[in-house]
Amino acid sequence: MLSSRDISKVKKWAEEFNNKGYKAYGGTFSMAAKFGEITINCTTGAHSIEALTTAGADNLKGKILIDLANPLDFSKGMPPSLTVANTNSLGEEIQKMLPNTKVVKTLNTINAKLMVNPEILSGEHDLFICGNDKASKDWVKEELLTKSFGWTNIIDLGDITYSRAMEMYLILWVRLYNIMESPLFNIHIVKKT
Ligand SMILES: NC(=O)c1ccc[n+]([C@@H]2O[C@H](COP(=O)([O-])OP(=O)(O)OC[C@H]3O[C@@H](n4cnc5c(N)ncnc54)[C@H](OP(=O)(O)O)[C@@H]3O)[C@@H](O)[C@H]2O)c1
């Protein structure tokens, strides 16, 4: 289920997929939060708290919420800054507002096409993950990132406070995007053996 403030938009999206034989639904933020066993926050980071408030803490209770949003602030033009940084992050703010939800931060450091198809890039490249609940992180790593999407290099940074580093990387990402003239790139951490 894909959700939006404009239900007609996502209903049309669902219809297109259903016509191709898939089983898709369009709904409001609260309908999707209620419907999903696993939920994903892919809203504009500057408005994620607003969107998740509408989704409803009760609807997300006990569930994994994969947070891939970036708190980018474009209000002063390019390059963007972050609405929250240094000693706090969007991932932490979401975990604080949803204490009964298991927030797992991942996939925010790469383009959407790469998220689901890391093989677009030849050679090794890395994905980061963080969150407070180990079992939820393990599920996301194994079932979604490895088995479904094909990621092989996943670096678990630790608890949800490491969202700070993952989100602040976006400042570098935006600069690299301009230099590369493509969003299809990633980084690889190399350690002396
Ligand atoms: N696109 C990528 O390749 C990529 C990669 C990594 C991370 N991300 C992150 O993923 C998130 C979504 O990116 P996107 O490219 O998919 O952006 P997008 O197409 O602009 O999607 C924005 C989403 O945020 C919602 N939204 C916007 N303003 C809102 C508001 N005031 N209140 C409630 N909801 C609001 C929109 O809902 P409506 O449908 O109601 O407008 C829509 O669901 C961002 O945080 C981005 O940093 C994206």
The ligand as a Gaussian input file, in Angstrom:
#p B3LYP/6-31G(d) Opt

LIG

0 1
 N       14.131000       9.689000      -4.083000
 C       15.278000       9.133000      -3.697000
 O       16.072000       8.628000      -4.517000
 C       15.622000       9.084000      -2.231000
 C       16.801000       8.461000      -1.824000
 C       17.123000       8.401000      -0.467000
 C       16.260000       8.965000       0.454000
 N       15.131000       9.591000       0.035000
 C       14.269000      10.227000       1.019000
 O       12.958000       9.693000       0.901000
 C       11.983000      10.705000       1.175000
 C       11.011000      10.826000       0.004000
 O       11.715000      11.185000      -1.143000
 P       10.980000      11.258000      -2.555000
 O       12.033000      11.531000      -3.555000
 O       10.109000      10.052000      -2.744000
 O       10.114000      12.568000      -2.379000
 P        8.675000      12.907000      -2.881000
 O        8.344000      12.178000      -4.138000
 O        8.632000      14.368000      -2.912000
 O        7.751000      12.313000      -1.738000
 C        7.408000      13.089000      -0.737000
 C        6.448000      12.373000       0.182000
 O        6.356000      13.200000       1.348000
 C        4.992000      13.544000       1.568000
 N        4.911000      14.934000       2.022000
 C        5.469000      16.032000       1.454000
 N        5.132000      17.134000       2.150000
 C        4.340000      16.728000       3.180000
 C        3.667000      17.405000       4.229000
 N        3.731000      18.739000       4.371000
 N        2.959000      16.653000       5.101000
 C        2.868000      15.320000       4.961000
 N        3.478000      14.626000       3.969000
 C        4.192000      15.320000       3.097000
 C        4.323000      13.382000       0.210000
 O        2.961000      13.171000       0.400000
 P        1.870000      13.586000      -0.725000
 O        1.786000      12.437000      -1.647000
 O        0.652000      13.796000       0.086000
 O        2.372000      14.838000      -1.397000
 C        5.055000      12.171000      -0.353000
 O        4.524000      10.983000       0.206000
 C       12.771000      11.988000       1.448000
 O       12.922000      12.172000       2.820000
 C       14.117000      11.722000       0.783000
 O       15.183000      12.450000       1.369000
 C       14.787000       9.657000      -1.281000

